[in-house]
Amino acid sequence: MSEVHLGCPPGFTGLHVSRFTFSSRPLGPCEVCDGDGSSKSELVAATGDPCGSPDAVAVDEDGDLILDRRTRKKDVRSDYHVLTIQHGVTSLLKSVGLQVWKAALLLADFVLHKSFTSSDFDGVTAIEIGAGTGLVGLVQARVASRIFVTDRGADILDNCLANVHLNSSTLKFDEAKVCVRELDWKMSWPPPLGTHDQSDTSSRYIWSPSEIEEAEKATVLYAADVIYSNDLTDLFFDTVKRLMSIGAKKVLYLALEKRYNFSLDELDVVANGYAHFRSFFTVQEECGHQDDTSKPGFVGKQIDLAEIPQYIREYERGKDLEMWKIMYTQDQKHSSASVPIGTSTRRRSRRR
């Protein structure tokens, strides 16, 4: 398993708080932490040794201690940010959304890189699908106009909302533009509608009609580490297809980690769910020019991770992470392009 929990004591159960650090300057090769986080419960001092712990020392060829006093201050970054994430350390399968996974940190690095080097994500409306701790959505909230952070289950959504409160002041975003909502992939889009009642906690994550309309205008979708079960992958792509078939043109950025297990069917070590995931889309290089929309369906392009510098220090990417950009072209015979945004909302609300 590749869950990340920084400085958590052995045998700890319950929710733990980890602090992830980043700045506008990408990390160098020796600034990345080992990834186990076993001794990093707090922010690693910016004045520490860049290739080791803050307590690391250096000696000369005779074994004498080399003292590095004031020169260390030159390495201090003036724009350090701290991303504080409350999360579980271990969980049952149904609560894996309470944990922090490497793919979410990779996707957060991608969002940070875009925000530091371009205006591509400035002012966008975005949706994070299967958000878990909400880590990616929190990073996007720094520059987005609106971000819908979605998952299912009160425990996961409550934790998402707690992370919004933990980070709004330090990451300097308005909590009002981060909308934590329940999105169950087993239910068709749009999700059930309702009104928010502050005295009723069960209505806290229900969508309003205006939010459905706003979500359908989103241009960016995010998903991290949602590929681990064939059944859930089916439901995930069905949800994405419905979202991409209505409203504004959308692009999905998806990060995953391949996890290998021995398969009795294949009599070999295989990545769980990966082949099934790949069956949902055609790779762009295989389907001709990227603007060719004659064939309906999903088209994906793998993003070279070398093009995504690492900004978040406290994890190690390894060799099994992947990042995909996925588009959807719908069958023109069944196109909903002429259907006004919100039509599906009105249809669903009449059923309730």
Secondary structure, DSSP 4 states (H G I P E B T S, - for coil): --B--TTPPTT--SEEEEEEEE-SSPPPGGGS--S--TT-SSPPPTTS-TTS-TT--EE-TTSPEEP--GGGGGG--TT-EEEEEEEESS--GGGGGGS-BHHHHHHHHHHHHHHHH-STTTT-EEEESS-TT-HHHHHHTTT-SEEEEEE-SHHHHHHHHHHHHHHTTTTT--GGGEEEEE--TTSPSSPPB----TT-GGGTTPBPHHHHHHHHT--EEEEES--S-HHHHHHHHHHHHHHHTSSS--EEEEEEE--EEEETTTTEEEETTHHHHHTTEEEGGGSS-TT--SS-EEEEEEPPGGGS-----S----SSEEEEEEEEE--GGG--TTSPTTHHHHHHHHH-
